[in-house]
């Protein structure tokens, strides 16, 4: 029998995850009866599938890389639906193909997963920016326009000027940088997914801070969305300065 099978579990792990394993080696491991080796194979298969998923998530970025582009930004927003608080947009330029495990649409991730991935994005990104449009401006110009304005601002605040911008759904027609709007882009583009996570996490952090100023509304639990508990607090205490006066049921409560 090939002496490769006599490697220690630690040596097998190093070969699988660092130095590389060929087909013959993988075939040998299939016959290794050690439980620890079996667990390594399960982990290896899981990581391989994750890398394949992430490769697909970079398909737009790879396509523009083929055209000679290096700096491709993704942009997205968080906070269009809540009854209180700002809308936050983010723009992110990742190194193309950058490996960030579990990177995905922020809505598909738990809060703890978003926090971990957020840290990796900040550590690995070429440039990250964010923009905040407050509730008073939202009431004045409407949430759709406020969301677009936040995206424009986030894009122009990037330290590195992007050669191409990928946008989640919205048509930013006034943008003077080549751009592409992608329906459900936060689930189809790595750059947009990263922006969706940054926007969501940073907005959540803001709402956690607001919860300290207005504890009766429990903003830290619902982040301003119209949950049953939030509506009950609104009826009991009325709206606070963070509530969007143009949104129902806040609008009816003050009229």
N, C-alpha and C positions, 0 to 999 in steps of 0.2 A: 504493500500500500504506500502511496506517495507520502513522504514524511511531512508534507504540509499539514496533514490532519493531526499531527502530533504537536502542533503549535498550542501554546497556552491560550486561554480565553482572551487575555489581554492582548496577545500578539495577533489573534484573529480580529479583534475589534480594531486594532490599529490598521491592519491590512484592509478591512472593509471600509472604514470611514476616513482613512488618510492616504495610504499609499496606493490603494486600488486593488480590486480583485478581478481576476479573469474568469472565464466560463468554467474552466476545469476546477479552479479553486472553489467556486460556488457549488459545483456538482459534488465535490468532496464533502463540503459542509452539510449538504442535505442528508448525508449518511452519518453525521456525527451525532452520537446519542446524548451528549451533554446538554442538560437543560439550559445552561447559560448560553451555549452556542445557539440553541433554538431561539432564545429570546433576542440574541443579537441579529439573527436572520429576520425575525419579525420587525425589529426596529429598522434594519437596513431596508427592508421592503417598504416600510412606511415612509422613510426619508426619500427613497427613490420616487415614490408616487407623489410626494410633496414637491420634489424638484421638477417633476414633469408638469404638475399643476401650475407651479410658478412660471415655468418656461412658457406655458400657454398664456398666462396672465401678462407676459411681456410682449405679446405678439404685435401690438401696435408700436411699441417702442422699438422692437427689432426691425419692423418695416421701415420706420423713419431712419433708423441707424443705417440701413442699406442705402439710403439716399444721402448719406454723409452727415446726418445730424448727430450731435453728441449730447446736447442739452435739451431734453424733452421734459416739459413740466406737466404735471397733472393738477387739476384744481377741482375742488368740491366744497360744499357748504354743509353746515349743521345748524339746525334750529329754525327751520321754516314753519314747523307746525305748532310749537309751544305757545301757550297763552302768556308767557312771561319770559323776560330776558332777551338778550341780543341774538342776532344771527351771526355766526362765525364762519368765515371762509379760510381755507388754507391752500397754498400752492407748494408743490414739492418737486424737486428735480432729483431723481435717483440715478446712481451709476447704472447704466443699462445692464440688466441681468443680475443686479445686486440681490443676493440671497437673503431674504428676510422671511424665515419660517412663519407660516400661518397668515401672511399678508393677504388681506381680503377686504371686501366691502365691510365697513365698520358695523353695519347693522347685523351682520352674520356672526359677530364676535361678542363674547361676554365682556363686561367692563374690565375684569382683571386681565383678559387676553389683550384687549385694546391698549391697556397701560404698558404691558410688556413690549408689544410691537411698536408702540409710540416711542419708547426709549430707543429701540433699534433704529427706527426711522431717523430720529434726531442724530444718532451716532454715525449713521452711514450715508445720509443724504448729502448731495452736493450743495443744495440750498433749500431752506424751508422758510416760508413766511406765512403770516396770518393777518386777517383783517376782521375788525369787529364793528358791526353796525347796531347801534343801541335801539331799544324799544321805541323811543320817541321818534327817531328817524323812520323806523318801520311804520309807525302810525301815520307819519306825514307823507311818505312816498309809496307805501304799500310793500308787502313782504317780498313780492316777486322782484321789484326793482331794487329793493334793499339787498336781496341775495345776489343779484347781478353785480351791483356796485361793490359788494364785499369781494366777489371773485376778481373783478377788475383790479381792485386795490391790492389784493394778495399777490396777483401775478406781477404787477409793477413793483412790488416791494422786494421781489427776489433779488438776492445779491448777485446772482449770475443771470444774465438775460437769456431766456430760453429761445431756441431756434424753432421750436414747435410747442404748441400748447394743446393738451388733451383735456376736454371739458366734460363734466358729467351732465349730459342732457341739455343744459341751457345754451341758447344761441348768443354768444358774446360778439355780436356783429361789429361793434365799434373797436374791437381789439386789433391793434396794428401789428400783430405778430401772427404768423401762420398758425391756424388753429383748426381743431376738429371736435365737433360735438358728438358724443357717443351716448346713445340711450342706454341706461343702466351701466354707465361707464365705470362706476365704482366696483363692479363685479367682473369687468372685462379688461381693465388696464391697471397695471401695477402702480403707475404714477398717480392715477385718480384714486385708487384704493388707499394709497398712503396719505393723500390729501384728505380723504374722508375720515381717516383715523385721527389725524392731527386736529382737524376741525372739531370732531366730536369730543375728543379727550379734552381739548382746551376749553371748549364750551362747558363741558361737565365740571371742570375745575372752577370756572367762573360761577356756575350755579351753586357749587359747594360753598364758595365764599359768600354768595348772596344769602345762603341759608343761615349764616351766622348773623347777618343783619336783620333778617326777617324770619325768625325761627318758626313763627306760627304757620307758615305755608309749607314747611318741610321740602324746600326746593332740592335738597340733596338727594331725596329719594326719587322724585319724578322729573327733575331738571326743567320744570316749568310746563310740562305737558299736562293735558286736561284729564288727569286721572280722577277717579271718584273722590279720593282724599283731598285733592287740590280744589275741586269744585266745592266741596263742603267747606273748606277753609275760606274760599272766596265768599261764599254766602254768609259765613259767620263774621269775617273781619272786613269784607270789602276788598277792593283791589289796592295793592301797594304801588309805589312809583315804578316798579319793574314790569307791571302788567301792561299788556298791549291793549290800548283802548279801542283799537279798530277790530279786535278779535271778539267773536262770540264765545262764551256768554258774558265776557267782561263788558262789551259794548252795551248790552241791555241792562246790566247792573248799574251803570252810571248815567243812563239816559232818563 
